[in-house]
């Protein structure tokens, strides 16, 4: 419970802790980079420099590596990126016609100049972050989770572009996102986050005072101290009980509400919430004039159909121009609720769509999608967030041919440089792993159900504690009334 509280506070202040790194050696072995796992290889970009030699750039959660086509020699190229592993999570890379390299990190856009990465001005909205980037003709299109930013040569001025509502948009939002933002307090902005920070601090107080009361009570029963020792122990026990009972009783319903909303954000309840839409709560962060707020994930241009393809948290959409109204794509491959990681066009005009739900070959001409590994038709609906293959990356730019990378297992197709093993993880990501229970790797697959059981235990503790103290108080009041002399 204390870990839930501390990690929750850290998660609410990402920008404040983005520069703090944690060594992966302090975490369970599953967090060590091995075979390009843990998102270290999200994608690759093949380029040719002034010396006409072909280079392959690998990007992902650890930043950017420059290598040759054989994949045997790599050099870390994070020069110029801000300190902090949170700033090194690269979502996409492209090379414009003038030979300039571009990298889209979560919190900024970078241009390679003079052997280092130089930040480019981009008017991102508050709490927004970049999700993808692509080229079409001489247009460089950068996608955040809410907006598009378009620039043309010399790529110094990026114009924000808000997409129009799609044809079936009814203004409703995901129930999952609503519960998520309520749980963190983000729904009500900074004030809401601070309130939830206070609730987390209260949980810490309840944990500490509960341990004190339990421990001192055991001490008094077993040791049976006398004199000053007994007086001090009794005073500490009364103090801890006072500050355990009163704060918990006065804020009981708020504590229970926070526990229940947190419990609902993991499977199996998560799957139900993700499929339901509700009206946005008025005057909150969800009540946004932007119909695509926090929904955009990836963007590509389909030269065969002459359409833009948008991968979003609500499915795939298409439009012939970014100024036009996007249309839902009915027949599309399934994508994990955790988002899409691979969106590549094949040589025969089809598309590879990969996420933690698997990797699928999408033929838009006949509207079919087949499993990349089995050749079987793709399921019509998304099931578990994790499929048989949790695909985190893909490449076909090395001599070894095309290969995919799984999030946990990685890939044996390409040797990983030793330098990558020592790359740190951000404090914010560690807090996220703790808060979701994924860090408890010793539980095996059970770590994905950890929140389900932990949430129920927390609710049980709150209910039983409230009833226990309430029952004692009512009994004490009844005894006091019975002892009072009756009036004549």
Beta strands, then each sheet from edge to edge (+ up, - down):
strand 1: 21-22
strand 2: 43-48
strand 3: 54-60
strand 4: 63-68
strand 5: 74-76
strand 6: 90-95
strand 7: 101-105
strand 8: 108-113
strand 9: 116-120
strand 10: 130-136
strand 11: 139-144
strand 12: 148-151
strand 13: 159-161
strand 14: 172-174
strand 15: 277-279
strand 16: 296-302
strand 17: 307-312
strand 18: 315-319
strand 19: 327-328
strand 20: 340-345
strand 21: 351-355
strand 22: 358-363
strand 23: 368-371
strand 24: 391-395
strand 25: 403-406
strand 26: 425-426
sheet 1: 1+ 26-
sheet 2: 2+ 3- 4+ 5-
sheet 3: 6+ 7- 8+ 9-
sheet 4: 10+ 11- 12+ 13-
sheet 5: 14+ 15-
sheet 6: 16+ 17- 18+ 19-
sheet 7: 20+ 21- 22+ 23-
sheet 8: 24+ 25-
end
